[in-house]
Amino acid sequence: MEKRELVIVGAGPAGLAAAIYGRRAGLDVLLLEKGVAGGQINTTEEIENWPGVEHASGPELSQMFRKHAEKFNTEFRDVDVSKVEVRGDTKVVVTNKGEIEAEAVIIATGAYFRRLGCEGEAEHIGQGVSYCAVCDGAFFEGEEIAVVGGGNTAVEEGVYLTNFASKVYIIHRRDEFRADRAAIEHALSNPKIVPVWNTVVEKIEGDGLVENLVIKNIKTGEVSNLPVAGVFMFVGQLPHDECVRGLVDATKGGWIKTDDNMETSVEGIFAAGDVRDKGLRQVVTAASDGAIAAMSASAYINEQVHLRSVLLEPEHVVALFYSSIVQEQVKLSDEVDSLAKKKGGKVALIDGYRNKRMADKLGIESLPALVEIRSGKVTGISPVKVADDIAPFFK
Ligand SMILES: Cc1cc2nc3c(=O)[nH]c(=O)nc-3n(C[C@H](O)[C@H](O)[C@H](O)COP(=O)(O)OP(=O)(O)OC[C@H]3O[C@@H](n4cnc5c(N)ncnc54)[C@H](O)[C@@H]3O)c2cc1C
């Protein structure tokens, strides 16, 4: 089976940033993408909040990202990943063109906005139909716009949009919002917010840009026109978590949980970007996640490869696991090192505090500990108080 160091699934801003950082850290990086590199931003005409680029279209920014990753010789591959599996100590990425074994994997598969599904929606995306208030709100300065939805996102983003729009209609199919009370009160006390209850959008009209919504009151059946310059859909966002569903911990909605290092509940599998459980889903936060994930993956790979070659591959190893944050243990490690040398032997000194994962794997419960390993198998673990405790190993 093909073996790689770092396999990244998804070439959106998170995956591309991870590739740049991974390559610069000297890793062998394979970037897998089933669609077009750049991800979701390919579907927008305007990006105004990527620092350093005052204005670019989504496809232009995508190209810049891709070129940047190519500059560091990232290998791209056009495949669809169906599954990531853990087989023993290895991770296997299953694609429609074969399986790849990886030291570490970054899931950067992004998310998607649930479409409303009404007539005229698809052809007006980026022409007044939007799924992201932070991204597109500023384009509607002084205009009347609509929001569709009734949950927290719809209500809160509706309020955010009043920073730009002169009026924000919130169109909801029920007669009250499903958002929390504070958010509802905040919205309803804003004079620019106009709720439109018991109503659905039947059609979005406009020659090029959005000009009008055909709406229907589901209680009375009355159909009417609502002239607006834009409509924001907040009827749900979903993660592309399919390839790791059930493998890593996630929220109820499928958003992948990670720690601050972007590591998931499975060691060596990281997640970055919109697919993660987080507050702000934007290009800048996706790229930041990707950078962190790549550096964490690099540390993980180096740690694993180094520890494997020092501890598990040789025929016989005696190792002292100590804690680098306990002064007496650092002193003990120095003493053990010089005593071993004096006796013409060698003790591998491993910082068990920083390499806790390996210490846990070997079954070391407390530090400092002297560990004997034969051909990758632990044959003894004993506590150590003074350097002389290593003497029995050098008879
Ligand atoms: C219309 C629109 C406008 C936006 N405007 C802005 C804006 O102005 N500013 C801003 O900061 N953000 C904006 N965003 C949000 C921004 O695009 C996202 O936050 C960002 O793209 C997330 O990056 P990502 O890498 O996490 O995921 P994505 O961009 O979603 O990329 C994920 C990639 O993974 C690939 N993939 C998924 N599953 C698989 C699989 N199984 N196998 C292989 N490949 C897979 C996908 O094809 C995709 O290319 C906008 C989003 C939309 C939809």
PDBQT file of the ligand as one rigid body, heavy atoms in Angstrom, charges set to zero:
ROOT
HETATM    1  C1  LIG A 401     -21.089  31.861  -0.968  1.00  0.00    +0.000 C 
HETATM    2  C2  LIG A 401     -20.044  31.926   0.106  1.00  0.00    +0.000 A 
HETATM    3  C3  LIG A 401     -19.388  33.118   0.330  1.00  0.00    +0.000 A 
HETATM    4  C4  LIG A 401     -18.395  33.179   1.315  1.00  0.00    +0.000 A 
HETATM    5  N1  LIG A 401     -17.735  34.366   1.485  1.00  0.00    +0.000 NA
HETATM    6  C5  LIG A 401     -16.733  34.432   2.391  1.00  0.00    +0.000 A 
HETATM    7  C6  LIG A 401     -16.015  35.656   2.577  1.00  0.00    +0.000 A 
HETATM    8  O1  LIG A 401     -16.281  36.666   1.921  1.00  0.00    +0.000 OA
HETATM    9  N2  LIG A 401     -15.031  35.656   3.501  1.00  0.00    +0.000 N 
HETATM   10  C7  LIG A 401     -14.722  34.572   4.265  1.00  0.00    +0.000 A 
HETATM   11  O2  LIG A 401     -13.797  34.640   5.060  1.00  0.00    +0.000 OA
HETATM   12  N3  LIG A 401     -15.403  33.409   4.130  1.00  0.00    +0.000 NA
HETATM   13  C8  LIG A 401     -16.396  33.326   3.223  1.00  0.00    +0.000 A 
HETATM   14  N4  LIG A 401     -17.113  32.159   3.086  1.00  0.00    +0.000 N 
HETATM   15  C9  LIG A 401     -16.808  31.029   4.004  1.00  0.00    +0.000 C 
HETATM   16  C10 LIG A 401     -15.537  30.316   3.541  1.00  0.00    +0.000 C 
HETATM   17  O3  LIG A 401     -15.650  29.993   2.178  1.00  0.00    +0.000 OA
HETATM   18  C11 LIG A 401     -15.310  29.076   4.378  1.00  0.00    +0.000 C 
HETATM   19  O4  LIG A 401     -15.253  29.416   5.741  1.00  0.00    +0.000 OA
HETATM   20  C12 LIG A 401     -13.998  28.396   3.986  1.00  0.00    +0.000 C 
HETATM   21  O5  LIG A 401     -13.991  28.081   2.622  1.00  0.00    +0.000 OA
HETATM   22  C13 LIG A 401     -13.788  27.120   4.801  1.00  0.00    +0.000 C 
HETATM   23  O6  LIG A 401     -12.635  26.488   4.338  1.00  0.00    +0.000 OA
HETATM   24  P1  LIG A 401     -12.406  24.918   4.542  1.00  0.00    +0.000 P 
HETATM   25  O7  LIG A 401     -11.092  24.638   3.919  1.00  0.00    +0.000 OA
HETATM   26  O8  LIG A 401     -12.622  24.572   5.935  1.00  0.00    +0.000 OA
HETATM   27  O9  LIG A 401     -13.575  24.199   3.758  1.00  0.00    +0.000 OA
HETATM   28  P2  LIG A 401     -14.075  24.291   2.245  1.00  0.00    +0.000 P 
HETATM   29  O10 LIG A 401     -13.803  25.598   1.645  1.00  0.00    +0.000 OA
HETATM   30  O11 LIG A 401     -15.468  23.815   2.313  1.00  0.00    +0.000 OA
HETATM   31  O12 LIG A 401     -13.182  23.200   1.491  1.00  0.00    +0.000 OA
HETATM   32  C14 LIG A 401     -13.304  21.847   1.723  1.00  0.00    +0.000 C 
HETATM   33  C15 LIG A 401     -12.814  21.075   0.521  1.00  0.00    +0.000 C 
HETATM   34  O13 LIG A 401     -12.831  19.675   0.821  1.00  0.00    +0.000 OA
HETATM   35  C16 LIG A 401     -13.261  18.962  -0.326  1.00  0.00    +0.000 C 
HETATM   36  N5  LIG A 401     -13.829  17.682   0.124  1.00  0.00    +0.000 N 
HETATM   37  C17 LIG A 401     -14.923  17.500   0.918  1.00  0.00    +0.000 A 
HETATM   38  N6  LIG A 401     -15.134  16.188   1.135  1.00  0.00    +0.000 NA
HETATM   39  C18 LIG A 401     -14.170  15.527   0.451  1.00  0.00    +0.000 A 
HETATM   40  C19 LIG A 401     -13.867  14.143   0.273  1.00  0.00    +0.000 A 
HETATM   41  N7  LIG A 401     -14.614  13.199   0.842  1.00  0.00    +0.000 N 
HETATM   42  N8  LIG A 401     -12.819  13.805  -0.503  1.00  0.00    +0.000 NA
HETATM   43  C20 LIG A 401     -12.039  14.762  -1.073  1.00  0.00    +0.000 A 
HETATM   44  N9  LIG A 401     -12.280  16.100  -0.939  1.00  0.00    +0.000 NA
HETATM   45  C21 LIG A 401     -13.325  16.471  -0.184  1.00  0.00    +0.000 A 
HETATM   46  C22 LIG A 401     -14.297  19.870  -0.941  1.00  0.00    +0.000 C 
HETATM   47  O14 LIG A 401     -14.482  19.573  -2.331  1.00  0.00    +0.000 OA
HETATM   48  C23 LIG A 401     -13.684  21.251  -0.707  1.00  0.00    +0.000 C 
HETATM   49  O15 LIG A 401     -12.890  21.676  -1.800  1.00  0.00    +0.000 OA
HETATM   50  C24 LIG A 401     -18.095  32.044   2.105  1.00  0.00    +0.000 A 
HETATM   51  C25 LIG A 401     -18.767  30.845   1.881  1.00  0.00    +0.000 A 
HETATM   52  C26 LIG A 401     -19.737  30.782   0.876  1.00  0.00    +0.000 A 
HETATM   53  C27 LIG A 401     -20.429  29.483   0.618  1.00  0.00    +0.000 C 
ENDROOT
TORSDOF 0
